[in-house]
Amino acid sequence: MYLSPQVRSLQCPPRRVLELFAGIGGLAAAWPEATIATAIDIDRSAQRIYQQNFSHPFRVAEIESLASEDLLEYSAACWWMSPPCQPFTRRGRGLDLADPRCRALARLVALLGECQPAELALENVVGFDGSQAHRLLLDQLHKLGYHYLSRQLCPSEMGWPNRRPRFYLLASRQPLSSWRRLPRFDCSLHELIDAALPASPRAEHYELPQSLVQRYFNALDRVDSHSSTTACFASSYGKSTVRAGSYLAYGDLAYGDRRYRRFTPREVARLLGFSDTFRLDDLTDRAAWKLLGNSLSLPSVRYVLSHLG
């Protein structure tokens, strides 16, 4: 079981699911009740981690090249989609449907008319809502007679110690119940960090050089073990110094020994809701941070999926 026990307490229905834009398997980890018909993604590094953890099929393919016959053969009741977010971000230049990375989503929207799965779920960055791609999807859902719910949600709203605001959409052939009251997770940052790391030989590897601390001090998202939440960890963590995630303070401030370190990949995985049984074998830290930064917040995803009838 790759889902944190606290998150597992939310109840989700069993479904046969087509996991599109699968990445390392955030959806499969968040929804263990589901039968994954197949996972599809173009990233072979993600495929390797996915198949370390799950036994069901993984297909390496460009989603924009798929035909309706390709998708219908899986007989999936639900489609999960977490398409690339760059077309809807400032860092990705916000090109929306003009971005080549949006072709896969546009293709799936077109194929909805031919395949018409019973249910659909989508996750993307805040900014997707209101985009041209969002409008394209809503127009198709209206045309095909789907009911749908959508909202923005951050796991920190549920007491989870990580900020990862995202847009979520559920669509179904059957009416959907309204959003229920958010659960409250009893989870602290202190529980999710490796308290023994500062005393281990690995500590120096994760420590942020003092030159960077001094240069970017006011721009760094600095937290300590008693902080209520961390920033969103992006795929650029470990490469970009600012606006990519938080840095953990340690050392004795009273004696002027205040240092800052990066969160380890395992700690980032925990902050996304993965249990320690989720394998990240044979990855460099940079590769692990990148794959995790492109993954999902399992507490948020599970809350959203719990609304399927």
C-alpha positions in Angstrom: 0.0 0.0 0.0 1.6 3.2 -1.2 -0.9 5.6 0.4 -0.3 7.3 3.7 -2.5 5.7 6.3 -4.2 9.0 7.3 -5.2 9.7 3.7 -6.5 6.1 3.2 -9.3 6.8 5.7 -11.2 8.6 2.9 -13.5 6.2 1.1 -13.3 5.9 -2.7 -15.3 3.5 -4.9 -13.8 0.7 -7.0 -13.5 1.5 -10.7 -11.8 0.3 -13.8 -9.6 3.3 -14.7 -7.5 4.4 -17.6 -4.6 6.4 -16.1 -3.5 9.0 -18.7 -0.4 11.1 -18.2 0.4 8.5 -15.5 3.8 9.8 -14.4 5.2 7.8 -11.5 1.7 6.5 -10.5 0.2 9.2 -8.2 -3.3 8.2 -9.2 -2.7 4.5 -8.8 -1.2 5.2 -5.3 -4.1 7.5 -4.3 -6.8 5.1 -5.5 -5.8 1.5 -4.5 -9.5 0.4 -4.8 -9.3 1.1 -8.6 -8.3 -1.5 -11.2 -5.9 0.3 -13.5 -6.7 -1.0 -17.0 -3.4 0.5 -18.2 -1.2 3.6 -17.5 -0.1 5.7 -20.4 2.7 8.2 -20.5 5.6 9.2 -22.8 8.2 9.5 -20.0 10.4 6.4 -19.7 12.0 7.5 -16.4 8.5 7.8 -14.9 7.7 4.4 -16.4 10.6 2.8 -14.7 9.5 4.0 -11.2 5.9 3.2 -12.0 6.7 -0.4 -12.8 8.9 -0.7 -9.6 5.7 -0.1 -7.7 2.7 -1.5 -9.7 2.2 -4.6 -11.7 -0.5 -3.5 -14.1 0.3 -2.5 -17.7 2.2 0.7 -18.6 2.1 1.8 -22.2 4.7 4.3 -23.4 3.0 6.3 -26.1 2.3 9.9 -27.3 -1.3 10.4 -26.2 -2.0 12.8 -29.1 -1.4 9.8 -31.5 -4.0 7.6 -29.9 -7.2 6.6 -31.7 -10.6 5.9 -30.2 -10.0 2.2 -30.8 -6.8 2.3 -28.7 -8.8 3.7 -25.7 -12.0 1.6 -26.1 -10.0 -1.6 -26.0 -9.3 -1.0 -22.3 -13.0 -0.9 -21.4 -12.3 1.7 -18.7 -15.3 3.2 -16.8 -13.2 6.2 -15.8 -10.5 8.3 -17.4 -8.0 10.0 -15.3 -6.1 12.9 -16.9 -3.3 15.0 -15.4 -2.0 16.8 -18.5 1.1 19.0 -18.7 0.7 22.2 -16.7 3.2 24.4 -18.6 0.7 25.7 -21.1 -1.2 27.3 -18.2 1.7 28.8 -16.2 3.7 32.0 -16.5 6.9 30.0 -16.4 5.6 28.0 -19.4 4.6 31.3 -21.1 0.9 30.5 -20.8 0.4 29.6 -24.5 -2.7 27.5 -23.7 -4.0 25.6 -26.7 -1.2 27.0 -28.8 1.4 25.1 -26.8 2.4 21.8 -28.4 2.2 20.2 -24.9 -1.6 20.8 -25.0 -2.1 18.6 -28.1 -2.6 15.5 -26.0 -5.4 17.0 -23.9 -7.1 18.5 -27.0 -6.9 15.0 -28.6 -8.6 13.4 -25.6 -11.3 16.0 -25.5 -12.0 15.2 -29.2 -12.1 11.4 -28.4 -14.6 11.9 -25.6 -17.3 12.1 -28.3 -16.4 8.7 -29.7 -15.5 6.9 -26.4 -17.8 8.5 -23.9 -16.4 6.9 -20.7 -18.9 6.8 -17.8 -16.7 9.1 -15.7 -13.8 11.5 -16.1 -11.4 13.1 -13.6 -8.8 15.8 -14.3 -6.1 17.6 -12.3 -4.1 20.6 -13.3 -2.6 23.9 -12.0 -4.7 26.8 -10.9 -4.8 28.7 -14.1 -6.2 25.9 -16.2 -9.6 27.0 -15.1 -10.7 29.8 -17.3 -8.2 28.8 -20.1 -9.1 28.0 -23.7 -8.4 24.3 -23.0 -10.8 24.4 -20.0 -13.5 25.9 -22.2 -12.9 23.3 -24.9 -13.4 20.6 -22.3 -16.5 22.1 -20.8 -18.1 22.7 -24.2 -17.5 19.0 -25.0 -18.9 17.9 -21.7 -22.0 20.0 -22.2 -22.5 18.7 -25.7 -22.3 15.1 -24.5 -24.6 15.6 -21.6 -22.1 15.0 -18.7 -22.7 16.3 -15.2 -19.6 17.8 -13.7 -18.1 19.4 -10.5 -15.0 21.5 -10.3 -13.0 23.3 -7.7 -9.6 24.5 -6.6 -8.1 22.7 -3.6 -4.9 22.8 -1.7 -4.0 20.0 0.8 -3.1 22.6 3.4 -6.8 23.4 3.6 -7.2 19.9 5.1 -4.4 20.3 7.6 -1.8 18.5 5.4 1.6 20.3 5.8 2.1 21.1 2.1 0.8 23.8 -0.2 -0.1 22.4 -3.6 -3.1 24.4 -5.0 -4.6 22.7 -8.0 -7.7 22.7 -10.1 -9.8 19.5 -10.1 -12.8 18.4 -12.3 -15.1 15.4 -12.0 -17.5 14.5 -14.8 -20.0 11.7 -14.9 -22.9 10.4 -16.9 -24.8 10.3 -13.6 -25.5 13.3 -11.3 -22.7 14.0 -8.8 -23.2 15.0 -5.2 -22.0 18.5 -4.1 -18.6 18.9 -2.6 -18.6 17.7 1.0 -17.0 19.3 3.9 -13.2 19.0 3.8 -11.7 16.4 6.1 -9.1 17.4 8.7 -5.9 15.5 8.7 -3.9 15.3 12.0 -0.5 15.4 10.3 2.4 17.7 11.2 5.6 18.5 9.3 7.6 17.2 12.2 6.2 13.7 11.6 7.3 13.7 7.9 10.9 14.9 8.1 14.0 12.8 8.8 15.0 14.1 12.2 18.2 12.1 12.2 19.5 13.5 8.9 21.5 16.5 10.4 23.7 14.0 12.3 24.2 11.6 9.4 27.0 11.7 6.7 24.3 12.7 4.2 23.6 16.0 5.9 26.2 18.0 3.9 24.8 16.7 0.6 21.4 18.4 1.3 22.7 21.5 3.0 22.2 24.8 1.1 25.5 26.6 0.6 25.8 29.7 2.8 26.5 31.7 -0.3 23.1 30.9 -1.7 21.4 31.4 1.7 22.9 34.9 1.9 22.1 35.8 -1.7 18.5 34.6 -1.7 17.7 34.8 2.0 14.5 36.9 1.7 13.3 35.0 -1.3 13.7 31.5 0.2 10.7 29.7 1.6 12.2 28.9 5.0 10.5 26.5 7.4 11.4 24.6 10.5 10.1 21.4 11.9 7.4 23.2 13.8 6.1 25.1 10.8 2.5 24.4 9.7 3.2 23.9 6.0 5.7 23.8 3.3 5.6 25.4 -0.2 4.7 23.5 -3.3 7.7 21.4 -4.5 8.1 21.9 -8.2 9.9 19.7 -10.7 12.8 22.3 -10.7 13.6 21.7 -7.0 17.3 21.1 -6.6 17.9 23.1 -9.8 16.2 26.4 -9.1 16.9 28.0 -5.7 13.8 30.1 -5.4 10.1 29.4 -6.1 10.7 25.7 -6.3 10.0 24.5 -2.8 10.9 25.0 0.9 14.1 24.8 2.8 14.3 23.3 6.3 16.1 25.2 9.0 18.2 23.3 11.5 21.0 23.9 14.0 21.1 26.0 17.1 20.0 29.6 16.5 21.1 30.7 20.0 24.7 29.8 19.1 24.6 31.2 15.6 24.5 27.8 14.0 21.4 28.2 11.8 21.6 26.3 8.6 19.2 25.3 5.8 18.9 22.2 3.9 16.8 20.8 1.0 14.1 18.3 1.7 15.2 14.8 0.6 13.2 13.1 -2.1 11.7 10.7 0.5 10.5 13.7 2.5 9.0 15.3 -0.6 7.2 12.0 -1.3 5.8 11.9 2.2 4.6 15.5 1.8 2.7 14.4 -1.3 1.1 11.6 0.7 3.1 8.6 -0.5 4.0 6.1 2.2 7.6 5.0 2.7 6.9 1.7 0.9 6.7 3.6 -2.4 10.0 2.8 -4.2 12.3 5.4 -5.8 15.1 3.1 -6.5 18.2 4.0 -8.5 17.3 7.7 -9.0 19.6 10.6 -8.4 18.1 13.2 -6.1 17.6 15.6 -9.0 15.7 13.0 -11.0 13.6 12.1 -8.1 12.7 15.7 -7.3 11.7 16.2 -10.9 9.5 13.2 -11.1 7.9 14.0 -7.7 7.4 17.6 -8.7 5.3 16.4 -11.7 3.3 14.0 -9.5 0.1 14.5 -7.5 -1.0 15.5 -4.0 -2.6 12.2 -2.9 -4.7 13.8 -0.1 -6.3 16.2 -2.5 -6.8 13.6 -5.2 -8.4 11.1 -2.9 -10.8 13.7 -1.5 -11.9 14.6 -5.0 -12.3 10.9 -6.1 -14.4 10.2 -3.0 -17.2 12.1 -4.7 -17.7 9.5 -7.4 -20.9 7.6 -6.7 
